[in-house]
Amino acid sequence: RGATPLKRLQVLAVLTLFLSFDLVMFGAFTRLTDSGLGCPDWPGCYGNASPIGAHAEISAAQQAMPTGPVTHGKAWVEMIHRYLATAVGGLIIVLTASAWVRRRRQEHEPISPWWPTATLVWVLIQGAFGALTVTMKLFPAIVTLHLLGGLALLFLLCAQAVLRTHAVQQRRPVPVSSGLRVLLWGVFALLTVQVALGGWVSTNYAVLVCTEFPSCQGSYWPPMDFQQGFQVWRPLGLLQDGSHISFAGLTAIHYAHRLFAYLVLLGMAVLAWRLVRTPGLRTQGRWLGWLALLQLATGLSNVVLGWPLVAAVLHTGGAAALTVVLTWAIYDSQADVLPSRVSV
């Protein structure tokens, strides 16, 4: 109350980012509790706005298959995820409309209105992928793209929150070397690939093909079929020819994620060390280091403890948090360009 319009928009951007982070976490919970088909239609639940109206249909499905994909509990988990996604979409509409109104009134606006507009378009695309996740019966490629889309949404919202914070606090990004900027974007790219690999492991239920670390199935190079494992466009559990994916194919999916994790952790360790040594970016460096350790701990827990729900959800949350921290560091810094010498 009493804050300037600029400050209110900055708070709204941070709030939308926070709720979007919650949405990604709850999406992981929905997937990991096998609630993705809790309401097997879209956008409602058996044509109703909530599971209350679909009580008879859900009860019949649950009675026919008590441990199946449709139960009262799973239906509520799925619909709460959709309600939260709708709320995030509504907030993004407000951010977009406010930015364009301020531009039309020629008021000071620290970011281009095309930023929230692009975010609005992206969240609509995310909604379409959410619908396809249900209608295509958890098609692995669609579910993985839906996860990556959620992290892209966090990137867009975090960038806007950082830029608005700069305007409210009247400060500029921290000048850093071009080498550090390259390292920031490089680690971000590595994280994106690793998240895609992790999503592919989860959506293909390939976590438990290796239940030991650092070896897998008693070997450091177990039997693997990468051609089957990375045949992307196929139904869950099947290959394009309709046959079942082999255990060696699932092992290839799991082990590729594990091997690439070593490279990502190395890159994050180097980047965290560089950021901690840079005034103005030390907070991001510390967050990056601790989150990398959390990812290592939860990843190992998933393997050796049999994929516990808490560790699995935290593993997705850690990936989302790393995306936010890296975006924060990228947009809280800029390349330090020295003025060129002018000869007289």
C-alpha positions in Angstrom: 0.0 0.0 0.0 1.3 3.4 -1.0 4.0 1.9 -3.2 4.7 3.3 -6.7 3.2 1.5 -9.7 6.7 0.4 -10.7 7.3 -1.2 -7.3 3.9 -2.9 -7.5 4.7 -4.4 -10.8 8.1 -5.6 -9.5 6.4 -7.3 -6.6 3.8 -8.9 -9.0 6.7 -10.2 -11.2 8.4 -11.8 -8.2 5.1 -13.2 -6.9 4.4 -14.7 -10.4 7.9 -16.2 -10.5 7.3 -17.7 -7.0 4.0 -19.3 -8.0 5.5 -20.6 -11.3 8.2 -22.3 -9.3 5.5 -23.9 -7.1 3.7 -24.9 -10.3 6.8 -26.8 -11.6 7.2 -28.5 -8.2 3.6 -29.5 -8.1 3.8 -30.7 -11.7 6.7 -33.0 -10.6 4.5 -34.2 -7.7 1.7 -34.9 -10.1 3.9 -36.9 -12.4 5.7 -38.8 -9.6 2.4 -39.8 -7.9 1.1 -41.1 -11.3 -1.7 -38.5 -11.1 -1.1 -37.2 -14.7 -4.2 -39.1 -15.9 -6.2 -38.5 -12.7 -8.7 -36.7 -14.9 -8.4 -38.4 -18.3 -9.8 -35.5 -20.2 -9.0 -31.8 -20.5 -9.5 -29.0 -19.3 -12.1 -30.4 -16.9 -12.6 -33.7 -15.2 -15.1 -35.9 -17.0 -16.5 -32.6 -18.4 -16.8 -31.0 -14.9 -15.0 -28.1 -13.4 -13.8 -30.2 -10.4 -13.7 -33.8 -9.3 -16.8 -33.1 -7.1 -19.0 -33.1 -10.2 -17.2 -36.2 -11.6 -17.6 -38.2 -8.4 -19.7 -41.0 -10.0 -17.3 -41.4 -13.0 -14.2 -41.4 -10.8 -15.7 -43.9 -8.4 -16.6 -46.3 -11.2 -13.0 -46.0 -12.6 -11.5 -46.5 -9.1 -13.7 -49.5 -8.4 -12.7 -51.1 -11.7 -9.0 -50.5 -11.1 -8.3 -49.5 -7.4 -4.6 -48.8 -8.1 -5.1 -47.4 -11.6 -4.5 -43.9 -13.0 -8.0 -42.6 -12.0 -8.8 -42.3 -8.3 -10.3 -39.6 -6.2 -7.0 -38.6 -4.8 -5.2 -38.5 -8.1 -8.0 -36.5 -9.7 -7.7 -33.8 -7.1 -3.9 -33.7 -7.5 -4.3 -33.3 -11.3 -7.0 -30.6 -11.0 -5.1 -28.6 -8.4 -2.1 -28.5 -10.8 -4.4 -27.2 -13.5 -6.0 -24.6 -11.1 -2.5 -23.3 -10.2 -1.5 -23.1 -13.8 -4.6 -21.1 -14.5 -3.8 -18.7 -11.7 -0.2 -18.2 -13.1 -1.7 -17.5 -16.5 -4.0 -14.9 -15.0 -1.1 -13.1 -13.3 0.9 -13.1 -16.6 -2.1 -11.5 -18.4 -2.0 -8.7 -15.7 1.7 -8.2 -16.2 1.3 -8.0 -20.0 -1.7 -5.7 -19.9 0.1 -3.4 -17.4 3.2 -3.1 -19.5 1.3 -2.1 -22.6 -0.8 0.4 -20.7 2.3 2.0 -19.3 3.9 2.1 -22.7 0.7 3.8 -24.2 0.7 6.4 -21.4 4.4 6.9 -22.0 5.2 6.1 -18.4 8.7 4.9 -17.4 8.8 1.2 -18.1 12.1 -0.6 -17.4 11.5 -3.5 -19.8 9.9 -3.8 -23.2 6.3 -4.9 -23.2 7.3 -7.7 -25.5 8.9 -9.5 -22.6 5.6 -10.2 -20.8 3.9 -10.7 -24.2 6.4 -13.4 -25.1 5.8 -14.9 -21.6 2.0 -14.9 -22.2 2.5 -16.7 -25.5 4.8 -19.2 -23.9 2.4 -20.0 -21.1 -0.4 -20.6 -23.7 2.0 -23.1 -25.4 2.6 -24.7 -22.0 -1.1 -25.1 -21.6 -1.3 -26.8 -25.0 1.5 -29.2 -23.9 -0.4 -29.9 -20.7 -3.5 -30.8 -22.7 -1.4 -33.1 -24.9 0.2 -34.7 -21.9 -3.3 -36.0 -20.9 -4.8 -36.7 -24.4 -1.7 -38.5 -25.6 -1.5 -40.6 -22.5 1.8 -39.5 -21.0 3.7 -39.6 -24.3 7.4 -39.4 -23.1 8.5 -36.7 -25.6 5.5 -34.5 -24.7 5.9 -34.8 -21.0 9.6 -34.0 -21.3 8.9 -30.9 -23.4 6.3 -29.9 -20.9 9.0 -30.0 -18.2 11.4 -28.0 -20.3 8.7 -25.5 -21.1 8.1 -25.0 -17.3 11.8 -24.1 -16.8 11.7 -21.8 -19.8 8.7 -20.0 -18.2 10.9 -19.6 -15.0 13.7 -18.1 -17.2 11.3 -15.5 -18.7 9.7 -14.5 -15.4 13.0 -14.4 -13.5 14.6 -12.1 -16.2 11.7 -9.7 -15.9 11.8 -9.8 -12.1 15.6 -9.0 -12.1 15.2 -6.1 -14.6 12.3 -4.6 -12.6 14.3 -4.9 -9.4 17.1 -3.0 -11.0 14.7 -0.2 -11.9 13.1 0.0 -8.4 16.5 0.0 -6.7 18.0 2.3 -9.4 21.1 0.3 -9.9 22.8 -1.3 -12.9 24.0 -4.9 -13.5 27.4 -5.9 -12.2 30.1 -5.5 -14.8 32.0 -8.8 -15.3 34.5 -10.1 -17.8 33.3 -11.6 -21.1 34.8 -14.9 -20.1 32.5 -15.1 -17.1 29.5 -14.2 -19.2 30.4 -17.0 -21.6 30.8 -19.4 -18.6 27.3 -18.3 -17.3 25.6 -19.1 -20.6 27.6 -22.3 -21.1 26.6 -23.7 -17.7 23.0 -22.7 -18.4 23.2 -24.6 -21.7 24.6 -27.7 -19.9 21.9 -27.5 -17.3 19.2 -27.4 -20.0 20.6 -30.5 -21.7 20.8 -32.3 -18.3 17.2 -31.3 -17.4 16.1 -32.8 -20.8 18.0 -36.0 -20.0 16.5 -36.1 -16.5 13.0 -35.6 -17.8 13.6 -38.4 -20.3 14.7 -40.7 -17.4 11.6 -39.9 -15.3 9.0 -40.0 -18.1 10.4 -43.4 -19.2 10.5 -44.7 -15.6 14.2 -45.6 -16.0 15.4 -44.4 -12.6 15.5 -47.9 -11.0 17.4 -49.7 -13.8 20.5 -48.8 -11.8 20.2 -49.2 -8.0 23.9 -48.6 -7.1 26.5 -45.9 -7.4 28.9 -45.2 -9.0 28.6 -48.5 -10.8 25.4 -49.7 -12.5 24.3 -53.4 -12.6 27.7 -54.3 -11.2 29.6 -52.6 -14.1 30.9 -49.2 -15.0 29.6 -49.7 -18.6 26.5 -52.0 -18.4 24.8 -53.4 -21.5 23.1 -50.4 -23.2 21.1 -49.8 -26.3 21.2 -46.1 -27.1 19.3 -46.5 -30.4 16.2 -47.8 -28.5 16.7 -45.5 -25.5 16.8 -42.3 -27.6 14.1 -43.2 -30.1 12.2 -40.0 -29.2 8.8 -40.2 -30.9 7.1 -43.3 -29.4 4.5 -44.2 -26.8 5.3 -44.9 -23.2 7.1 -48.2 -22.8 7.0 -49.0 -26.5 9.1 -48.5 -29.6 7.9 -47.1 -32.9 7.3 -50.6 -34.3 5.0 -51.4 -31.3 7.4 -53.7 -29.5 8.4 -53.1 -25.9 11.6 -51.1 -25.1 14.4 -53.4 -23.8 16.0 -53.2 -20.4 19.3 -52.2 -22.2 17.4 -49.3 -23.8 16.2 -48.1 -20.4 19.7 -48.5 -19.0 21.1 -46.2 -21.8 18.6 -43.5 -20.8 19.6 -43.7 -17.2 23.3 -43.9 -17.7 23.4 -41.0 -20.2 21.9 -38.7 -17.6 24.4 -39.9 -15.0 27.4 -39.5 -17.2 26.4 -36.0 -18.3 25.8 -35.0 -14.6 29.5 -35.2 -14.0 30.2 -32.6 -16.6 27.4 -30.3 -15.3 28.6 -30.6 -11.7 32.1 -29.7 -12.8 30.9 -26.7 -14.7 28.7 -25.5 -11.8 31.6 -25.9 -9.4 33.9 -23.7 -11.5 31.1 -21.1 -12.0 30.2 -21.0 -8.4 33.9 -20.4 -7.5 34.1 -17.6 -10.0 30.8 -15.9 -8.8 31.8 -16.1 -5.2 35.0 -14.2 -6.1 33.0 -11.5 -7.9 31.7 -8.6 -5.8 27.9 -8.2 -6.3 27.4 -11.8 -7.5 28.5 -13.7 -4.3 25.0 -14.5 -3.3 24.2 -16.2 -6.6 27.5 -18.1 -6.3 26.7 -19.5 -2.9 23.2 -20.5 -4.0 24.6 -22.2 -7.0 27.1 -24.2 -5.0 24.5 -25.4 -2.4 21.9 -26.2 -5.0 24.5 -28.3 -6.9 25.2 -30.3 -3.8 21.4 -30.7 -3.2 21.1 -32.1 -6.8 23.9 -34.5 -6.2 22.4 -35.7 -2.9 18.8 -36.1 -4.2 20.1 -37.8 -7.4 22.0 -40.3 -5.4 19.0 -40.8 -3.1 16.8 -41.6 -6.1 19.1 -44.4 -7.1 20.2 -46.0 -3.8 17.0 -45.5 -1.8 14.5 -46.7 -4.5 13.3 -43.3 -5.9 11.6 -41.9 -2.7 8.9 -39.3 -3.5 10.5 -36.5 -1.4 13.9 -36.9 -3.1 12.4 -37.1 -6.5 10.3 -33.9 -6.1 13.3 -32.1 -4.6 15.4 -33.2 -7.5 13.0 -31.5 -9.9 12.8 -28.5 -7.6 16.6 -28.3 -7.5 16.7 -28.1 -11.3 14.1 -25.4 -11.3 16.0 -23.4 -8.6 19.2 -23.7 -10.5 17.5 -22.3 -13.6 16.3 -19.3 -11.5 19.7 -18.7 -9.9 21.5 -18.9 -13.2 19.0 -16.5 -14.9 19.4 -14.2 -11.9 23.2 -14.2 -12.3 22.9 -13.7 -16.1 20.6 -10.7 -15.9 22.3 -9.3 -12.8 25.6 -8.9 -14.7 26.8 -7.5 -18.0 30.0 -7.7 -20.0 32.5 -5.1 -18.8 33.3 -3.2 -22.1 36.3 -1.0 -21.8 36.2 2.3 -23.7 38.3 2.2 -26.9 41.3 4.5 -27.2 40.8 7.4 -29.5 43.9 8.7 -31.2 44.2 12.4 -31.7 
